[in-house]
Protein backbone atom coordinates (compact mmCIF):
# COMPACT_ATOMS: atom_id res chain seq x y z
CA UNK A 1 0.00 0.00 0.00
CA UNK A 2 2.92 2.36 0.80
CA UNK A 3 6.41 2.11 -0.65
CA UNK A 4 9.29 4.43 0.14
CA UNK A 5 12.65 4.12 -1.60
CA UNK A 6 15.69 6.18 -0.53
CA UNK A 7 13.53 9.13 0.52
CA UNK A 8 15.69 12.19 1.19
CA UNK A 9 14.74 15.77 2.03
CA UNK A 10 17.31 18.54 2.29
CA UNK A 11 16.62 22.10 3.43
CA UNK A 12 19.63 24.21 2.54
CA UNK A 13 22.48 22.65 4.50
CA UNK A 14 20.18 20.60 6.73
CA UNK A 15 19.25 17.03 5.87
CA UNK A 16 15.85 16.31 7.43
CA UNK A 17 15.67 12.71 6.24
CA UNK A 18 18.28 10.64 4.42
CA UNK A 19 17.62 7.49 2.41
CA UNK A 20 14.48 6.18 4.11
CA UNK A 21 13.30 2.86 2.64
CA UNK A 22 10.30 0.91 3.92
CA UNK A 23 7.10 -0.85 2.82
CA UNK A 24 3.70 -0.96 4.44
CA UNK A 25 1.12 -3.54 3.39
CA UNK A 26 -2.64 -3.06 3.29
CA UNK A 27 -4.22 -3.36 6.73
CA UNK A 28 -1.02 -2.79 8.69
CA UNK A 29 -0.70 -0.19 11.45
CA UNK A 30 2.77 1.36 11.56
CA UNK A 31 4.08 3.13 14.64
CA UNK A 32 6.51 5.83 13.53
CA UNK A 33 8.82 6.68 16.44
CA UNK A 34 11.70 9.03 17.00
CA UNK A 35 12.87 11.95 19.14
CA UNK A 36 11.91 15.52 18.26
CA UNK A 37 13.53 16.60 14.99
CA UNK A 38 14.14 13.02 13.85
CA UNK A 39 12.27 13.49 10.55
CA UNK A 40 8.88 11.90 11.27
CA UNK A 41 6.76 14.88 10.27
CA UNK A 42 8.87 15.52 7.17
CA UNK A 43 8.29 11.93 6.04
CA UNK A 44 4.55 12.23 6.62
CA UNK A 45 4.39 15.49 4.68
CA UNK A 46 6.06 13.80 1.74
CA UNK A 47 3.65 10.87 1.84
CA UNK A 48 0.69 13.26 1.97
CA UNK A 49 2.05 15.36 -0.92
CA UNK A 50 2.54 18.53 1.13
CA UNK A 51 6.19 18.62 0.10
CA UNK A 52 8.27 16.76 -2.45
CA UNK A 53 11.40 14.75 -1.66
CA UNK A 54 14.78 16.08 -2.73
CA UNK A 55 15.71 12.55 -3.76
CA UNK A 56 14.07 9.14 -3.77
CA UNK A 57 10.56 7.97 -4.51
CA UNK A 58 7.39 7.16 -2.60
CA UNK A 59 4.15 5.51 -3.69
CA UNK A 60 0.80 5.40 -1.93
CA UNK A 61 -1.79 2.91 -3.22
CA UNK A 62 0.30 2.51 -6.38
CA UNK A 63 0.56 6.24 -7.19
CA UNK A 64 3.72 8.33 -7.07
CA UNK A 65 3.58 11.19 -4.55
CA UNK A 66 5.58 13.51 -6.81
CA UNK A 67 4.02 12.91 -10.22
CA UNK A 68 0.52 11.68 -9.29
CA UNK A 69 -0.21 13.71 -6.17
CA UNK A 70 -3.89 14.27 -7.04
CA UNK A 71 -4.48 10.51 -7.10
CA UNK A 72 -2.61 10.05 -3.82
CA UNK A 73 -4.65 12.79 -2.10
CA UNK A 74 -7.88 11.07 -3.10
CA UNK A 75 -6.84 7.93 -1.28
CA UNK A 76 -5.47 9.25 2.01
CA UNK A 77 -6.76 10.83 5.17
CA UNK A 78 -4.35 13.08 7.06
CA UNK A 79 -4.44 14.39 10.61
CA UNK A 80 -1.52 16.78 11.09
CA UNK A 81 -0.10 17.70 14.47
CA UNK A 82 -2.22 20.59 15.64
CA UNK A 83 -5.60 19.94 14.03
CA UNK A 84 -6.53 22.72 11.54
CA UNK A 85 -10.09 23.56 12.59
CA UNK A 86 -12.35 26.59 12.11
CA UNK A 87 -13.59 27.36 15.60
CA UNK A 88 -16.45 29.61 14.41
CA UNK A 89 -18.04 26.80 12.37
CA UNK A 90 -20.32 24.05 13.63
CA UNK A 91 -19.04 20.49 13.44
CA UNK A 92 -21.40 19.53 10.63
CA UNK A 93 -20.73 22.69 8.62
CA UNK A 94 -16.98 22.21 8.94
CA UNK A 95 -17.13 18.59 7.80
CA UNK A 96 -19.36 19.53 4.84
CA UNK A 97 -16.86 22.24 3.92
CA UNK A 98 -13.98 19.76 4.11
CA UNK A 99 -15.91 17.23 2.02
CA UNK A 100 -16.45 19.88 -0.64
CA UNK A 101 -12.77 20.91 -0.47
CA UNK A 102 -11.80 17.28 -1.06
CA UNK A 103 -13.87 17.30 -4.23
CA UNK A 104 -16.75 15.04 -3.24
CA UNK A 105 -19.98 15.61 -5.12
CA UNK A 106 -22.91 17.28 -3.37
CA UNK A 107 -24.91 14.04 -3.40
CA UNK A 108 -22.20 12.19 -1.43
CA UNK A 109 -21.25 14.87 1.06
CA UNK A 110 -24.07 14.33 3.53
CA UNK A 111 -23.49 10.57 3.51
CA UNK A 112 -19.73 10.93 4.03
CA UNK A 113 -20.19 13.50 6.80
CA UNK A 114 -22.77 11.38 8.61
CA UNK A 115 -20.62 8.25 8.38
CA UNK A 116 -17.55 10.10 9.66
CA UNK A 117 -19.45 11.58 12.60
CA UNK A 118 -20.89 8.20 13.54
CA UNK A 119 -17.49 6.48 13.39
CA UNK A 120 -15.87 9.12 15.59
CA UNK A 121 -18.79 9.50 18.02
CA UNK A 122 -19.54 13.18 17.43
CA UNK A 123 -23.12 13.12 16.10
CA UNK A 124 -24.29 14.47 19.47
CA UNK A 125 -22.26 17.67 18.94
CA UNK A 126 -22.91 18.10 15.21
CA UNK A 127 -24.65 21.45 15.69
CA UNK A 128 -22.19 22.93 18.18
CA UNK A 129 -19.45 25.43 17.39
CA UNK A 130 -16.04 23.73 17.25
CA UNK A 131 -14.56 26.45 19.47
CA UNK A 132 -16.95 25.44 22.26
CA UNK A 133 -15.85 21.78 22.28
CA UNK A 134 -13.37 20.14 24.61
CA UNK A 135 -9.94 19.32 23.23
CA UNK A 136 -10.85 15.64 23.08
CA UNK A 137 -13.90 16.36 20.95
CA UNK A 138 -11.92 18.71 18.70
CA UNK A 139 -9.48 15.86 18.13
CA UNK A 140 -12.42 13.64 17.19
CA UNK A 141 -13.54 16.27 14.67
CA UNK A 142 -10.03 16.21 13.20
CA UNK A 143 -10.22 12.43 12.88
CA UNK A 144 -13.64 12.75 11.28
CA UNK A 145 -12.28 15.02 8.54
CA UNK A 146 -9.41 12.58 7.99
CA UNK A 147 -11.77 9.66 7.30
CA UNK A 148 -14.21 11.55 5.06
CA UNK A 149 -14.78 9.45 1.96
CA UNK A 150 -13.48 6.31 3.66
CA UNK A 151 -9.81 6.58 2.57
CA UNK A 152 -7.76 3.39 2.52
CA UNK A 153 -4.70 5.08 4.07
CA UNK A 154 -4.68 7.14 7.27
CA UNK A 155 -1.65 9.20 8.30
CA UNK A 156 -1.90 10.52 11.84
CA UNK A 157 0.75 12.85 13.28
CA UNK A 158 0.67 12.92 17.09
CA UNK A 159 -3.11 12.34 17.27
CA UNK A 160 -3.25 12.32 21.09
CA UNK A 161 -0.81 15.11 21.93
CA UNK A 162 -2.04 17.36 24.70
CA UNK A 163 -4.97 15.16 25.70
CA UNK A 164 -5.69 13.94 29.22
CA UNK A 165 -5.50 10.17 29.96
CA UNK A 166 -9.24 9.61 29.45
CA UNK A 167 -9.16 11.44 26.11
CA UNK A 168 -6.05 9.53 25.05
CA UNK A 169 -7.87 6.27 25.74
CA UNK A 170 -10.88 7.41 23.70
CA UNK A 171 -8.80 8.44 20.68
CA UNK A 172 -6.71 5.27 20.91
CA UNK A 173 -9.85 3.13 20.79
CA UNK A 174 -11.10 5.09 17.79
CA UNK A 175 -7.82 4.51 15.95
CA UNK A 176 -7.96 0.78 16.72
CA UNK A 177 -11.46 0.61 15.28
CA UNK A 178 -10.44 2.52 12.15
CA UNK A 179 -7.40 0.31 11.59
CA UNK A 180 -9.49 -2.78 10.87
CA UNK A 181 -10.09 -1.76 7.26
CA UNK A 182 -7.35 0.79 6.63
CA UNK A 183 -3.59 1.09 6.44
CA UNK A 184 -2.43 3.47 9.17
CA UNK A 185 0.78 5.36 9.93
CA UNK A 186 0.78 6.68 13.48
CA UNK A 187 3.42 9.06 14.79
CA UNK A 188 3.46 9.45 18.57
CA UNK A 189 5.63 9.99 21.62
CA UNK A 190 3.32 7.84 23.79
CA UNK A 191 5.02 4.47 23.48
CA UNK A 192 2.30 2.37 25.18
CA UNK A 193 -0.02 3.71 22.48
CA UNK A 194 2.15 2.03 19.84
CA UNK A 195 2.30 -1.24 21.78
CA UNK A 196 -1.49 -1.34 21.98
CA UNK A 197 -2.36 -0.34 18.42
CA UNK A 198 0.52 -1.02 16.00
CA UNK A 199 1.52 -4.17 14.14
CA UNK A 200 4.89 -2.75 13.04
CA UNK A 201 7.34 -0.15 14.28
CA UNK A 202 9.89 2.10 12.59
CA UNK A 203 12.32 4.00 14.79
CA UNK A 204 13.92 7.00 13.10
CA UNK A 205 16.76 9.15 14.45
CA UNK A 206 18.49 12.10 12.80
CA UNK A 207 16.71 11.40 9.55
CA UNK A 208 17.64 7.72 9.27
CA UNK A 209 15.86 4.48 10.10
CA UNK A 210 17.72 2.83 12.96
CA UNK A 211 15.32 -0.08 13.60
CA UNK A 212 12.16 -1.52 12.10
CA UNK A 213 9.98 -4.61 12.41
CA UNK A 214 7.22 -5.99 14.59
CA UNK A 215 7.54 -5.24 18.32
CA UNK A 216 8.24 -8.96 18.85
CA UNK A 217 10.97 -8.98 16.20
CA UNK A 218 12.66 -5.91 17.67
CA UNK A 219 12.55 -7.45 21.13
CA UNK A 220 14.14 -10.71 19.97
CA UNK A 221 16.86 -8.86 18.03
CA UNK A 222 17.74 -6.31 20.70
CA UNK A 223 17.29 -8.29 23.89
CA UNK A 224 20.68 -9.73 24.75
CA UNK A 225 19.32 -12.15 27.34
CA UNK A 226 16.06 -13.65 28.53
CA UNK A 227 14.37 -12.82 31.79
CA UNK A 228 11.87 -14.89 33.75
CA UNK A 229 10.11 -13.68 36.86
CA UNK A 230 9.08 -16.19 39.55
CA UNK A 231 7.32 -15.98 42.89
CA UNK A 232 7.74 -19.13 44.99
CA UNK A 233 7.33 -20.31 48.56
CA UNK A 234 10.09 -22.31 50.21
CA UNK A 235 13.60 -21.94 51.65
CA UNK A 236 14.74 -18.86 49.77
CA UNK A 237 18.47 -19.57 49.59
CA UNK A 238 17.91 -23.21 48.60
CA UNK A 239 15.54 -22.12 45.84
CA UNK A 240 18.03 -19.56 44.54
CA UNK A 241 20.85 -22.14 44.42
CA UNK A 242 18.59 -24.72 42.71
CA UNK A 243 17.43 -22.26 40.04
CA UNK A 244 20.95 -20.92 39.44
CA UNK A 245 22.15 -24.45 38.55
CA UNK A 246 19.59 -24.95 35.76
CA UNK A 247 20.88 -25.24 32.15
CA UNK A 248 20.65 -21.94 30.30
CA UNK A 249 20.35 -19.84 33.46
CA UNK A 250 23.02 -17.13 33.77
CA UNK A 251 21.96 -15.54 37.04
CA UNK A 252 19.27 -15.58 39.74
CA UNK A 253 18.44 -12.51 41.82
CA UNK A 254 16.08 -12.17 44.78
CA UNK A 255 14.03 -9.05 43.99
CA UNK A 256 11.74 -8.98 47.00
CA UNK A 257 10.61 -10.99 50.04
CA UNK A 258 6.94 -10.16 50.57
CA UNK A 259 6.62 -12.82 53.26
CA UNK A 260 9.00 -14.88 55.41
CA UNK A 261 9.57 -17.82 53.05
CA UNK A 262 8.02 -16.30 49.91
CA UNK A 263 10.32 -14.57 47.45
CA UNK A 264 10.26 -13.02 44.00
CA UNK A 265 13.15 -14.14 41.79
CA UNK A 266 14.46 -12.56 38.62
CA UNK A 267 16.10 -15.27 36.50
CA UNK A 268 18.42 -14.25 33.67
CA UNK A 269 19.03 -16.75 30.86
CA UNK A 270 20.97 -17.05 27.62
CA UNK A 271 19.37 -15.33 24.63
CA UNK A 272 16.83 -17.65 23.04
CA UNK A 273 16.72 -20.07 25.98
CA UNK A 274 13.23 -20.71 27.37
CA UNK A 275 13.80 -21.88 30.95
CA UNK A 276 10.22 -21.68 32.21
CA UNK A 277 9.53 -25.41 32.09
CA UNK A 278 12.78 -26.24 33.87
CA UNK A 279 12.13 -23.59 36.51
CA UNK A 280 8.63 -24.91 37.19
CA UNK A 281 9.86 -28.50 37.40
CA UNK A 282 12.70 -27.54 39.76
CA UNK A 283 10.40 -25.74 42.20
CA UNK A 284 7.48 -28.18 42.18
CA UNK A 285 9.77 -31.24 42.09
CA UNK A 286 11.52 -30.04 45.22
CA UNK A 287 8.24 -29.79 47.08
CA UNK A 288 8.17 -26.00 47.05
CA UNK A 289 5.13 -23.92 46.09
CA UNK A 290 5.08 -22.11 42.73
CA UNK A 291 2.93 -18.99 43.00
CA UNK A 292 3.79 -17.05 39.80
CA UNK A 293 5.86 -17.67 36.68
CA UNK A 294 6.15 -15.55 33.54
CA UNK A 295 8.78 -14.47 31.06
CA UNK A 296 9.38 -10.78 30.37
CA UNK A 297 10.59 -9.12 27.19
CA UNK A 298 11.86 -5.61 26.69
CA UNK A 299 9.20 -2.94 26.64
CA UNK A 300 8.88 -0.73 23.58
CA UNK A 301 10.22 2.14 25.66
CA UNK A 302 13.33 0.11 26.53
CA UNK A 303 13.80 -0.81 22.87
CA UNK A 304 13.44 2.82 21.82
CA UNK A 305 15.93 4.09 24.41
CA UNK A 306 18.43 1.34 23.62
CA UNK A 307 18.34 2.00 19.87
CA UNK A 308 18.64 5.77 20.25
CA UNK A 309 21.47 5.42 22.81
CA UNK A 310 23.37 2.98 20.56
CA UNK A 311 22.99 5.33 17.60
CA UNK A 312 24.29 8.24 19.66
CA UNK A 313 27.35 6.26 20.73
CA UNK A 314 28.15 5.36 17.12
CA UNK A 315 27.85 8.98 16.00
CA UNK A 316 30.00 10.26 18.87
CA UNK A 317 32.66 7.64 18.09
CA UNK A 318 32.63 8.57 14.39
CA UNK A 319 33.02 12.26 15.28
C-alpha positions as CSV (number, residue, x, y, z in Angstrom):
1,X,0.0,0.0,0.0
2,X,2.9,2.4,0.8
3,X,6.4,2.1,-0.7
4,X,9.3,4.4,0.1
5,X,12.6,4.1,-1.6
6,X,15.7,6.2,-0.5
7,X,13.5,9.1,0.5
8,X,15.7,12.2,1.2
9,X,14.7,15.8,2.0
10,X,17.3,18.5,2.3
11,X,16.6,22.1,3.4
12,X,19.6,24.2,2.5
13,X,22.5,22.7,4.5
14,X,20.2,20.6,6.7
15,X,19.3,17.0,5.9
16,X,15.8,16.3,7.4
17,X,15.7,12.7,6.2
18,X,18.3,10.6,4.4
19,X,17.6,7.5,2.4
20,X,14.5,6.2,4.1
21,X,13.3,2.9,2.6
22,X,10.3,0.9,3.9
23,X,7.1,-0.8,2.8
24,X,3.7,-1.0,4.4
25,X,1.1,-3.5,3.4
26,X,-2.6,-3.1,3.3
27,X,-4.2,-3.4,6.7
28,X,-1.0,-2.8,8.7
29,X,-0.7,-0.2,11.4
30,X,2.8,1.4,11.6
31,X,4.1,3.1,14.6
32,X,6.5,5.8,13.5
33,X,8.8,6.7,16.4
34,X,11.7,9.0,17.0
35,X,12.9,12.0,19.1
36,X,11.9,15.5,18.3
37,X,13.5,16.6,15.0
38,X,14.1,13.0,13.9
39,X,12.3,13.5,10.5
40,X,8.9,11.9,11.3
41,X,6.8,14.9,10.3
42,X,8.9,15.5,7.2
43,X,8.3,11.9,6.0
44,X,4.6,12.2,6.6
45,X,4.4,15.5,4.7
46,X,6.1,13.8,1.7
47,X,3.7,10.9,1.8
48,X,0.7,13.3,2.0
49,X,2.1,15.4,-0.9
50,X,2.5,18.5,1.1
51,X,6.2,18.6,0.1
52,X,8.3,16.8,-2.5
53,X,11.4,14.7,-1.7
54,X,14.8,16.1,-2.7
55,X,15.7,12.6,-3.8
56,X,14.1,9.1,-3.8
57,X,10.6,8.0,-4.5
58,X,7.4,7.2,-2.6
59,X,4.2,5.5,-3.7
60,X,0.8,5.4,-1.9
61,X,-1.8,2.9,-3.2
62,X,0.3,2.5,-6.4
63,X,0.6,6.2,-7.2
64,X,3.7,8.3,-7.1
65,X,3.6,11.2,-4.5
66,X,5.6,13.5,-6.8
67,X,4.0,12.9,-10.2
68,X,0.5,11.7,-9.3
69,X,-0.2,13.7,-6.2
70,X,-3.9,14.3,-7.0
71,X,-4.5,10.5,-7.1
72,X,-2.6,10.1,-3.8
73,X,-4.6,12.8,-2.1
74,X,-7.9,11.1,-3.1
75,X,-6.8,7.9,-1.3
76,X,-5.5,9.2,2.0
77,X,-6.8,10.8,5.2
78,X,-4.3,13.1,7.1
79,X,-4.4,14.4,10.6
80,X,-1.5,16.8,11.1
81,X,-0.1,17.7,14.5
82,X,-2.2,20.6,15.6
83,X,-5.6,19.9,14.0
84,X,-6.5,22.7,11.5
85,X,-10.1,23.6,12.6
86,X,-12.3,26.6,12.1
87,X,-13.6,27.4,15.6
88,X,-16.4,29.6,14.4
89,X,-18.0,26.8,12.4
90,X,-20.3,24.1,13.6
91,X,-19.0,20.5,13.4
92,X,-21.4,19.5,10.6
93,X,-20.7,22.7,8.6
94,X,-17.0,22.2,8.9
95,X,-17.1,18.6,7.8
96,X,-19.4,19.5,4.8
97,X,-16.9,22.2,3.9
98,X,-14.0,19.8,4.1
99,X,-15.9,17.2,2.0
100,X,-16.5,19.9,-0.6
101,X,-12.8,20.9,-0.5
102,X,-11.8,17.3,-1.1
103,X,-13.9,17.3,-4.2
104,X,-16.7,15.0,-3.2
105,X,-20.0,15.6,-5.1
106,X,-22.9,17.3,-3.4
107,X,-24.9,14.0,-3.4
108,X,-22.2,12.2,-1.4
109,X,-21.2,14.9,1.1
110,X,-24.1,14.3,3.5
111,X,-23.5,10.6,3.5
112,X,-19.7,10.9,4.0
113,X,-20.2,13.5,6.8
114,X,-22.8,11.4,8.6
115,X,-20.6,8.2,8.4
116,X,-17.6,10.1,9.7
117,X,-19.5,11.6,12.6
118,X,-20.9,8.2,13.5
119,X,-17.5,6.5,13.4
120,X,-15.9,9.1,15.6
121,X,-18.8,9.5,18.0
122,X,-19.5,13.2,17.4
123,X,-23.1,13.1,16.1
124,X,-24.3,14.5,19.5
125,X,-22.3,17.7,18.9
126,X,-22.9,18.1,15.2
127,X,-24.7,21.4,15.7
128,X,-22.2,22.9,18.2
129,X,-19.4,25.4,17.4
130,X,-16.0,23.7,17.2
131,X,-14.6,26.4,19.5
132,X,-16.9,25.4,22.3
133,X,-15.9,21.8,22.3
134,X,-13.4,20.1,24.6
135,X,-9.9,19.3,23.2
136,X,-10.8,15.6,23.1
137,X,-13.9,16.4,20.9
138,X,-11.9,18.7,18.7
139,X,-9.5,15.9,18.1
140,X,-12.4,13.6,17.2
141,X,-13.5,16.3,14.7
142,X,-10.0,16.2,13.2
143,X,-10.2,12.4,12.9
144,X,-13.6,12.7,11.3
145,X,-12.3,15.0,8.5
146,X,-9.4,12.6,8.0
147,X,-11.8,9.7,7.3
148,X,-14.2,11.5,5.1
149,X,-14.8,9.5,2.0
150,X,-13.5,6.3,3.7
151,X,-9.8,6.6,2.6
152,X,-7.8,3.4,2.5
153,X,-4.7,5.1,4.1
154,X,-4.7,7.1,7.3
155,X,-1.7,9.2,8.3
156,X,-1.9,10.5,11.8
157,X,0.7,12.9,13.3
158,X,0.7,12.9,17.1
159,X,-3.1,12.3,17.3
160,X,-3.3,12.3,21.1
161,X,-0.8,15.1,21.9
162,X,-2.0,17.4,24.7
163,X,-5.0,15.2,25.7
164,X,-5.7,13.9,29.2
165,X,-5.5,10.2,30.0
166,X,-9.2,9.6,29.5
167,X,-9.2,11.4,26.1
168,X,-6.1,9.5,25.0
169,X,-7.9,6.3,25.7
170,X,-10.9,7.4,23.7
171,X,-8.8,8.4,20.7
172,X,-6.7,5.3,20.9
173,X,-9.9,3.1,20.8
174,X,-11.1,5.1,17.8
175,X,-7.8,4.5,15.9
176,X,-8.0,0.8,16.7
177,X,-11.5,0.6,15.3
178,X,-10.4,2.5,12.2
179,X,-7.4,0.3,11.6
180,X,-9.5,-2.8,10.9
181,X,-10.1,-1.8,7.3
182,X,-7.4,0.8,6.6
183,X,-3.6,1.1,6.4
184,X,-2.4,3.5,9.2
185,X,0.8,5.4,9.9
186,X,0.8,6.7,13.5
187,X,3.4,9.1,14.8
188,X,3.5,9.5,18.6
189,X,5.6,10.0,21.6
190,X,3.3,7.8,23.8
191,X,5.0,4.5,23.5
192,X,2.3,2.4,25.2
193,X,0.0,3.7,22.5
194,X,2.2,2.0,19.8
195,X,2.3,-1.2,21.8
196,X,-1.5,-1.3,22.0
197,X,-2.4,-0.3,18.4
198,X,0.5,-1.0,16.0
199,X,1.5,-4.2,14.1
200,X,4.9,-2.7,13.0
201,X,7.3,-0.1,14.3
202,X,9.9,2.1,12.6
203,X,12.3,4.0,14.8
204,X,13.9,7.0,13.1
205,X,16.8,9.1,14.4
206,X,18.5,12.1,12.8
207,X,16.7,11.4,9.5
208,X,17.6,7.7,9.3
209,X,15.9,4.5,10.1
210,X,17.7,2.8,13.0
211,X,15.3,-0.1,13.6
212,X,12.2,-1.5,12.1
213,X,10.0,-4.6,12.4
214,X,7.2,-6.0,14.6
215,X,7.5,-5.2,18.3
216,X,8.2,-9.0,18.9
217,X,11.0,-9.0,16.2
218,X,12.7,-5.9,17.7
219,X,12.6,-7.5,21.1
220,X,14.1,-10.7,20.0
221,X,16.9,-8.9,18.0
222,X,17.7,-6.3,20.7
223,X,17.3,-8.3,23.9
224,X,20.7,-9.7,24.7
225,X,19.3,-12.1,27.3
226,X,16.1,-13.6,28.5
227,X,14.4,-12.8,31.8
228,X,11.9,-14.9,33.8
229,X,10.1,-13.7,36.9
230,X,9.1,-16.2,39.5
231,X,7.3,-16.0,42.9
232,X,7.7,-19.1,45.0
233,X,7.3,-20.3,48.6
234,X,10.1,-22.3,50.2
235,X,13.6,-21.9,51.6
236,X,14.7,-18.9,49.8
237,X,18.5,-19.6,49.6
238,X,17.9,-23.2,48.6
239,X,15.5,-22.1,45.8
240,X,18.0,-19.6,44.5
241,X,20.9,-22.1,44.4
242,X,18.6,-24.7,42.7
243,X,17.4,-22.3,40.0
244,X,20.9,-20.9,39.4
245,X,22.1,-24.4,38.6
246,X,19.6,-25.0,35.8
247,X,20.9,-25.2,32.2
248,X,20.6,-21.9,30.3
249,X,20.3,-19.8,33.5
250,X,23.0,-17.1,33.8
251,X,22.0,-15.5,37.0
252,X,19.3,-15.6,39.7
253,X,18.4,-12.5,41.8
254,X,16.1,-12.2,44.8
255,X,14.0,-9.0,44.0
256,X,11.7,-9.0,47.0
257,X,10.6,-11.0,50.0
258,X,6.9,-10.2,50.6
259,X,6.6,-12.8,53.3
260,X,9.0,-14.9,55.4
261,X,9.6,-17.8,53.0
262,X,8.0,-16.3,49.9
263,X,10.3,-14.6,47.5
264,X,10.3,-13.0,44.0
265,X,13.1,-14.1,41.8
266,X,14.5,-12.6,38.6
267,X,16.1,-15.3,36.5
268,X,18.4,-14.3,33.7
269,X,19.0,-16.8,30.9
270,X,21.0,-17.0,27.6
271,X,19.4,-15.3,24.6
272,X,16.8,-17.6,23.0
273,X,16.7,-20.1,26.0
274,X,13.2,-20.7,27.4
275,X,13.8,-21.9,30.9
276,X,10.2,-21.7,32.2
277,X,9.5,-25.4,32.1
278,X,12.8,-26.2,33.9
279,X,12.1,-23.6,36.5
280,X,8.6,-24.9,37.2
281,X,9.9,-28.5,37.4
282,X,12.7,-27.5,39.8
283,X,10.4,-25.7,42.2
284,X,7.5,-28.2,42.2
285,X,9.8,-31.2,42.1
286,X,11.5,-30.0,45.2
287,X,8.2,-29.8,47.1
288,X,8.2,-26.0,47.0
289,X,5.1,-23.9,46.1
290,X,5.1,-22.1,42.7
291,X,2.9,-19.0,43.0
292,X,3.8,-17.0,39.8
293,X,5.9,-17.7,36.7
294,X,6.2,-15.6,33.5
295,X,8.8,-14.5,31.1
296,X,9.4,-10.8,30.4
297,X,10.6,-9.1,27.2
298,X,11.9,-5.6,26.7
299,X,9.2,-2.9,26.6
300,X,8.9,-0.7,23.6
301,X,10.2,2.1,25.7
302,X,13.3,0.1,26.5
303,X,13.8,-0.8,22.9
304,X,13.4,2.8,21.8
305,X,15.9,4.1,24.4
306,X,18.4,1.3,23.6
307,X,18.3,2.0,19.9
308,X,18.6,5.8,20.3
309,X,21.5,5.4,22.8
310,X,23.4,3.0,20.6
311,X,23.0,5.3,17.6
312,X,24.3,8.2,19.7
313,X,27.4,6.3,20.7
314,X,28.1,5.4,17.1
315,X,27.8,9.0,16.0
316,X,30.0,10.3,18.9
317,X,32.7,7.6,18.1
318,X,32.6,8.6,14.4
319,X,33.0,12.3,15.3
